[in-house]
């Protein structure tokens, strides 16, 4: 009977997300957090959270992510609430 030698190799990978804000990025008061926070767009929030834009809208509707409505219809998301 012939013996064979087996070598097992395991790879671990990681991911780092760097979000760079443009000069003049928007900071605003979040009443829910009671703090001045960085506001991000829905698209940026989706990238940060690793989900789709639709999921961000669902979480906003469920009250799990804080936002600040604007007269222009833009939906700035509280960056601090993304860690909920």
C-alpha positions in Angstrom: 0.0 0.0 0.0 1.4 3.4 -1.0 1.1 6.3 1.4 0.5 9.8 0.0 1.4 13.0 1.8 -1.2 15.7 1.8 -0.5 19.4 2.4 -3.4 21.7 3.2 -3.0 25.5 2.7 -5.5 28.0 4.0 -5.7 31.6 2.7 -7.2 34.4 4.7 -8.1 37.6 3.0 -9.3 40.9 4.2 -10.7 44.1 2.8 -10.1 47.7 3.7 -12.5 50.5 2.6 -11.1 54.0 2.4 -13.7 56.8 2.1 -12.2 60.1 1.1 -14.5 63.1 1.3 -14.2 66.0 -1.0 -13.3 69.4 0.5 -16.5 71.0 1.8 -18.1 67.6 2.6 -21.3 67.9 4.5 -21.4 67.8 8.3 -24.8 68.3 9.9 -26.5 67.9 13.2 -28.2 64.5 13.7 -31.1 64.8 16.1 -31.2 61.1 16.7 -27.5 60.8 17.5 -27.4 64.2 19.2 -24.1 65.0 17.6 -22.6 66.7 14.5 -21.9 63.9 12.1 -20.6 63.3 8.6 -23.6 63.0 6.2 -23.1 60.6 3.2 -25.2 59.9 0.1 -27.3 56.8 -0.3 -24.7 55.4 -2.7 -21.8 56.1 -0.3 -23.8 54.5 2.5 -24.4 51.4 0.5 -20.7 51.0 -0.3 -19.8 51.6 3.4 -22.4 49.1 4.6 -21.7 46.6 1.9 -25.3 46.5 0.8 -27.4 47.7 -2.1 -28.9 51.2 -2.3 -32.3 49.6 -2.0 -31.3 48.0 1.3 -30.3 51.4 2.6 -33.7 52.8 1.7 -35.4 49.9 3.5 -33.3 50.5 6.6 -34.2 54.2 6.5 -37.9 53.3 6.3 -37.5 50.9 9.2 -35.8 53.6 11.3 -32.5 51.7 11.5 -30.5 54.4 9.7 -30.9 58.1 10.4 -31.3 60.7 7.7 -32.0 64.3 7.2 -34.5 65.3 4.5 -33.9 68.3 2.3 -36.2 70.5 0.2 -34.4 69.3 -2.9 -35.4 65.7 -2.2 -31.8 64.6 -1.4 -31.5 62.0 1.4 -28.3 62.6 3.4 -27.6 59.6 5.6 -26.1 59.9 9.1 -22.7 58.3 8.8 -22.6 57.4 12.5 -25.9 55.4 12.2 -24.4 53.1 9.6 -22.8 51.2 12.4 -26.2 50.2 13.9 
